[in-house]
């Protein structure tokens, strides 16, 4: 059986996962509540999940997986270089994509054993987006 792969792009401004904070609510039935410091990450996660769903192969990918992701961020008018050295951090951007693909292209992001992530400024006149390639690694 050959290794399967899927590639797709999602247009929009990538959002970092952000840090999660948990607290216990007060009241008759106390429960744990988890919040994030980036409320925009939820809508970005849903957008990436929808893009993954439309590009999905038959069944979820399984076994060890390789993920390559390139974030094309909005280019400020004054910038002449290709590589942004400002926030958001590439690892937090990647975490958001890893979570978005869970349950859509793989059962759990622990299957991803190789991760290549980079961030670039979108080309002049280009739109911000993310390019994603996920592939099974033959064993």
Buried (B, 14 or more C-beta within 10 A) or exposed (E): EEBBBBEBEBEBBBBBBBEEEEEEEEEEEEEEEEEBEBEBBEEBBEBBBEBBEEBBEEEBBEEBBBBBBBBBBEBEEEEEEEEBEEEBEBEBBBBBBBBBBBEBBBEEBEBBEEBEBBBBBBEEEEEBBBBBBBBBBEE
